[in-house]
Amino acid sequence: MNIYDIAREANVSIATVSRVLNDSGRVRDITRQKVEAVLKKYNYVPSAIARGMMTNSLKTIGIVAIDIRNLYYANVAHSIEQSLSVLGFNTILCNTGYDTEQKIKYLRMLVEKKVDSIILVGSPFKDPSLDKPIEQISKNTPIIIVNGHYEYPNIYSVQCNDRSALKRSVDYLVSKGRKSFLYLYDAETFSGRQKLLGFMDAVSKHQVKSEVFLVKPGLEPAYEKIQELVSSGLDFDAVLTSEDFTAIGVLKCLAANNIRVPEDVSVMGFNNSVLSVCCTPALSTVDSKMEEMGRVAVKVLHKVLKGEKAETSTVIDADLIFRETT
């Protein structure tokens, strides 16, 4: 039983059946009742693909993340999925990993499935190796990138002002008398570079001592780097990091070396994840507005899909959250 059979038995046009199924357009009550009686008789469930062909929309959005196990990506993706659900959209969630070919494979798969739009979660998608594929896809499919930025038409970005957040964090710690800073970051992505620039802006302005280290993601690499620096006799009284997890590695190493926090060294993380309130002492951090970025991305997307004018770039200010480590 398909929409043509329904129309034939109800003695109405296919367009009328479509209007009843989608609850759109004007249909006389008696005609609607006649169509609904046939639908009920055959327990008809409309095909999403067939409906999409008629409405030019499958009401489906692709959400693409590197690794949904990462708390940052998980929170943003959850916010996006919930916001889309309220608007009646279905979602396809993809975990690409870090390999470029895998990212391209997933993006092409979503295009083949005729999704209405693609939302890229996180700045790892602002990658030169993806420039051409993303530009090509965006010619026919609108793309939203969360915490990244492309200049191509039909691509929209929602970003946290990471650069300002790091600068303000240093400003605060300088106001508390800190004079020798370390910065540990774990990714050379769009967001990672913005954070690093903010740190460099601030230490240059205040003319305080500073060292910058790129470490691998996770707790152990941060622990090992701080242990190396402590063992070398390097003097520092403030550590800022690009992720909460990195900051917790710092805290564990300082505790193991009987260095008091915040009396001897202040520590700040980034992202205000649940980890920041699960550690001891509770971690001061930057609230990068993960959930808000997800909600705003969906609002921008909804405007685009309705044919309304939408901002190509939206920047959201972060909040500084001060707890026991500062």
C-alpha positions as CSV (number, residue, x, y, z in Angstrom):
1,M,0.0,0.0,0.0
2,N,1.5,3.3,-1.1
3,I,0.3,6.9,-1.4
4,Y,-1.1,6.3,-4.9
5,D,-3.2,3.4,-3.6
6,I,-4.5,5.6,-0.7
7,A,-5.5,8.3,-3.2
8,R,-7.2,5.8,-5.5
9,E,-9.3,4.2,-2.8
10,A,-10.2,7.6,-1.2
11,N,-11.0,9.0,-4.7
12,V,-8.8,12.0,-4.1
13,S,-5.6,13.4,-5.6
14,I,-2.1,12.4,-4.4
15,A,-1.6,16.1,-3.4
16,T,-4.6,15.9,-1.1
17,V,-3.3,12.7,0.6
18,S,0.1,14.5,1.0
19,R,-1.6,17.5,2.7
20,V,-3.4,15.2,5.1
21,L,-0.3,13.3,6.0
22,N,1.8,16.4,6.5
23,D,-1.1,18.4,8.0
24,S,-0.4,21.2,5.6
25,G,-2.6,23.2,3.3
26,R,-6.4,23.4,3.4
27,V,-8.4,20.2,3.1
28,R,-12.2,20.0,3.6
29,D,-13.2,18.2,6.7
30,I,-15.2,15.6,4.9
31,T,-12.3,14.9,2.5
32,R,-9.8,14.7,5.4
33,Q,-12.0,12.2,7.2
34,K,-12.3,10.1,4.1
35,V,-8.5,10.0,3.7
36,E,-7.9,9.3,7.3
37,A,-10.4,6.4,7.2
38,V,-8.4,4.8,4.5
39,L,-5.1,5.4,6.3
40,K,-6.5,3.8,9.4
41,K,-8.0,0.9,7.5
42,Y,-4.5,-0.1,6.2
43,N,-2.5,1.1,9.2
44,Y,-0.6,3.2,6.7
45,V,2.8,4.5,7.8
46,P,4.2,7.0,5.3
47,S,7.7,6.5,3.9
48,A,10.1,9.2,5.0
49,I,11.9,8.9,1.6
50,A,8.6,9.3,-0.3
51,R,7.6,12.2,1.9
52,G,11.0,13.8,1.3
53,M,10.6,13.6,-2.4
54,M,7.4,15.5,-2.2
55,T,8.5,18.1,0.3
56,N,12.1,18.3,-0.8
57,S,13.2,17.6,2.8
58,L,13.8,14.4,4.8
59,K,13.8,16.5,8.0
60,T,17.1,14.9,8.8
61,I,20.3,16.6,9.9
62,G,23.8,15.0,10.0
63,I,25.8,15.7,13.2
64,V,29.5,14.9,12.8
65,A,32.0,14.7,15.6
66,I,35.5,13.4,16.0
67,D,34.9,11.2,19.1
68,I,31.6,11.3,21.0
69,R,33.4,9.9,24.1
70,N,35.0,13.3,24.5
71,L,32.8,15.3,27.0
72,Y,33.0,18.5,25.0
73,Y,31.8,16.9,21.8
74,A,29.2,14.8,23.7
75,N,27.7,17.9,25.4
76,V,27.5,19.9,22.2
77,A,26.1,17.0,20.2
78,H,23.4,16.3,22.8
79,S,22.4,20.0,22.9
80,I,22.1,20.0,19.1
81,E,20.1,16.7,19.0
82,Q,17.7,17.9,21.6
83,S,17.1,21.3,19.9
84,L,16.5,19.6,16.5
85,S,14.1,17.2,18.1
86,V,11.9,20.0,19.3
87,L,11.8,21.3,15.8
88,G,10.8,17.9,14.4
89,F,14.1,17.0,12.8
90,N,15.7,13.5,12.9
91,T,19.5,13.2,13.3
92,I,22.2,10.9,12.1
93,L,25.2,11.0,14.5
94,C,28.7,10.2,13.0
95,N,31.9,9.6,14.8
96,T,34.7,10.1,12.3
97,G,37.9,9.7,14.3
98,Y,40.8,11.8,13.4
99,D,41.7,10.3,10.0
100,T,41.0,12.7,7.1
101,E,39.8,10.0,4.8
102,Q,37.3,8.8,7.4
103,K,36.0,12.4,7.8
104,I,35.5,12.7,4.1
105,K,33.8,9.3,3.9
106,Y,31.2,10.2,6.5
107,L,30.5,13.6,5.0
108,R,29.9,12.0,1.6
109,M,27.7,9.4,3.1
110,L,25.5,12.1,4.6
111,V,25.3,13.8,1.3
112,E,24.2,10.6,-0.4
113,K,21.5,10.2,2.2
114,K,20.1,13.6,1.2
115,V,20.3,15.1,4.7
116,D,18.9,18.7,4.9
117,S,22.1,20.0,6.5
118,I,25.3,18.9,8.2
119,I,26.5,20.2,11.6
120,L,30.3,19.8,12.3
121,V,31.0,19.7,16.0
122,G,34.4,21.1,17.0
123,S,37.3,22.9,15.5
124,P,39.2,19.7,14.2
125,F,37.0,20.1,11.1
126,K,38.7,23.4,10.3
127,D,41.4,21.4,8.6
128,P,43.2,22.5,5.3
129,S,42.8,18.9,4.0
130,L,39.0,19.2,4.3
131,D,38.8,22.7,2.7
132,K,38.0,21.5,-0.8
133,P,35.6,18.6,0.1
134,I,33.6,20.9,2.5
135,E,33.5,23.7,0.0
136,Q,32.1,21.3,-2.6
137,I,29.5,19.8,-0.3
138,S,28.4,23.2,0.9
139,K,27.4,24.2,-2.7
140,N,24.3,22.0,-2.3
141,T,24.0,21.4,1.5
142,P,24.2,24.0,4.1
143,I,26.9,23.4,6.7
144,I,27.1,24.7,10.3
145,I,30.5,24.4,12.1
146,V,30.6,24.7,15.9
147,N,33.8,26.4,17.1
148,G,35.4,26.7,13.7
149,H,35.1,29.1,10.7
150,Y,35.0,28.8,7.0
151,E,34.7,31.7,4.5
152,Y,32.8,29.7,1.9
153,P,29.2,30.5,1.0
154,N,26.5,28.4,2.6
155,I,28.7,27.6,5.6
156,Y,27.8,29.2,9.0
157,S,29.8,29.2,12.2
158,V,29.1,29.5,15.9
159,Q,32.1,30.1,18.0
160,C,33.1,30.7,21.6
161,N,35.5,33.6,22.1
162,D,38.3,31.3,23.2
163,R,41.0,34.0,22.7
164,S,39.3,36.5,25.0
165,A,38.6,33.8,27.6
166,L,42.3,32.9,27.9
167,K,43.3,36.5,28.0
168,R,40.8,37.3,30.8
169,S,42.0,34.2,32.7
170,V,45.6,35.5,32.7
171,D,44.4,39.0,33.6
172,Y,42.6,37.6,36.7
173,L,45.6,35.6,37.9
174,V,47.9,38.6,37.4
175,S,45.6,40.6,39.5
176,K,46.0,38.0,42.2
177,G,49.8,38.4,42.2
178,R,50.8,35.6,39.9
179,K,54.1,36.3,38.0
180,S,55.3,33.1,36.3
181,F,52.9,31.3,33.9
182,L,52.7,27.9,32.2
183,Y,50.2,27.1,29.4
184,L,49.6,23.5,28.4
185,Y,47.5,22.9,25.3
186,D,46.7,19.6,23.5
187,A,45.5,20.5,20.0
188,E,46.6,22.8,17.1
189,T,43.1,23.3,15.9
190,F,41.2,26.5,15.1
191,S,40.1,26.7,18.8
192,G,43.5,25.6,20.0
193,R,45.2,28.4,18.1
194,Q,42.7,31.0,19.4
195,K,43.3,29.9,23.0
196,L,47.1,30.1,22.5
197,L,46.8,33.6,21.0
198,G,44.8,34.8,24.0
199,F,47.4,33.5,26.4
200,M,50.2,35.1,24.4
201,D,48.3,38.4,24.2
202,A,47.9,38.5,28.0
203,V,51.4,37.6,29.1
204,S,52.8,40.0,26.6
205,K,50.6,42.8,27.9
206,H,51.6,42.1,31.5
207,Q,55.2,41.3,30.7
208,V,55.2,38.3,33.0
209,K,57.3,35.1,32.6
210,S,55.7,32.4,30.6
211,E,56.3,29.0,29.0
212,V,54.1,27.2,26.5
213,F,54.0,23.4,26.0
214,L,52.0,21.3,23.5
215,V,51.1,18.0,25.2
216,K,49.0,15.0,24.0
217,P,45.4,14.9,25.2
218,G,44.6,13.3,28.5
219,L,45.7,13.2,32.1
220,E,49.0,11.3,31.9
221,P,50.8,13.6,29.4
222,A,50.0,16.6,31.5
223,Y,51.2,14.8,34.7
224,E,54.4,13.8,33.0
225,K,55.1,17.3,31.6
226,I,54.6,19.0,35.0
227,Q,56.8,16.3,36.7
228,E,59.5,17.1,34.2
229,L,59.3,20.8,34.8
230,V,59.2,20.4,38.6
231,S,62.2,18.1,38.5
232,S,64.1,20.6,36.4
233,G,63.6,23.3,39.0
234,L,61.5,25.5,36.8
235,D,59.8,28.2,38.9
236,F,56.1,28.8,38.2
237,D,53.1,29.9,40.2
238,A,50.2,29.6,37.6
239,V,49.2,26.9,35.2
240,L,46.5,27.4,32.5
241,T,45.3,24.6,30.2
242,S,43.2,24.2,27.1
243,E,41.1,21.4,28.6
244,D,39.8,20.4,32.1
245,F,41.2,16.9,31.8
246,T,44.7,18.3,31.2
247,A,44.3,20.6,34.2
248,I,43.4,17.6,36.4
249,G,46.7,15.9,35.3
250,V,48.4,19.0,36.5
251,L,46.7,18.9,39.8
252,K,47.6,15.3,40.4
253,C,51.2,15.9,39.7
254,L,51.4,19.0,42.0
255,A,49.8,17.1,44.8
256,A,52.3,14.2,44.3
257,N,55.1,16.7,44.7
258,N,53.5,18.4,47.8
259,I,53.0,21.7,45.9
260,R,49.9,23.4,47.4
261,V,47.0,24.6,45.2
262,P,46.2,27.5,45.2
263,E,48.7,28.7,47.8
264,D,51.8,27.9,45.8
265,V,50.3,27.5,42.3
266,S,47.0,28.5,40.7
267,V,45.5,26.2,38.1
268,M,42.8,26.8,35.5
269,G,41.1,24.4,33.1
270,F,38.9,25.0,30.1
271,N,35.3,24.0,29.2
272,N,33.7,23.7,32.7
273,S,33.1,20.0,32.2
274,V,31.7,17.8,35.0
275,L,35.3,16.8,35.7
276,S,36.0,20.3,37.1
277,V,33.7,19.7,40.1
278,C,34.6,16.0,40.6
279,C,38.3,16.7,41.5
280,T,39.8,17.9,44.7
281,P,40.4,20.8,45.0
282,A,37.5,21.9,42.7
283,L,38.9,23.3,39.4
284,S,38.6,26.9,38.3
285,T,37.8,26.8,34.6
286,V,36.3,28.6,31.6
287,D,32.7,28.0,30.8
288,S,32.9,27.8,27.0
289,K,29.1,27.7,26.7
290,M,29.0,24.2,25.0
291,E,25.2,23.7,25.2
292,E,24.5,27.3,24.2
293,M,26.7,27.0,21.1
294,G,24.7,23.8,20.1
295,R,21.3,25.6,20.6
296,V,22.5,28.7,18.6
297,A,23.8,26.5,15.8
298,V,20.3,24.9,15.5
299,K,18.6,28.4,15.5
300,V,20.9,29.5,12.7
301,L,20.3,26.3,10.8
302,H,16.5,26.6,11.2
303,K,16.6,30.1,9.6
304,V,18.7,28.9,6.7
305,L,16.3,26.0,6.0
306,K,13.4,28.4,6.1
307,G,15.1,30.6,3.6
308,E,15.5,33.5,6.1
309,K,18.7,35.6,6.4
310,A,21.1,34.1,9.0
311,E,24.3,35.4,10.5
312,T,27.3,33.7,8.8
313,S,29.3,33.9,12.0
314,T,28.1,34.1,15.6
315,V,30.6,34.6,18.5
316,I,29.6,33.8,22.1
317,D,31.5,35.1,25.1
318,A,32.7,32.6,27.7
319,D,32.4,32.9,31.5
320,L,35.2,32.5,34.0
321,I,34.3,30.1,36.8
322,F,36.5,30.5,39.9
323,R,36.7,27.6,42.3
324,E,39.2,26.2,44.8
325,T,42.3,26.0,42.5
326,T,42.6,29.8,42.2
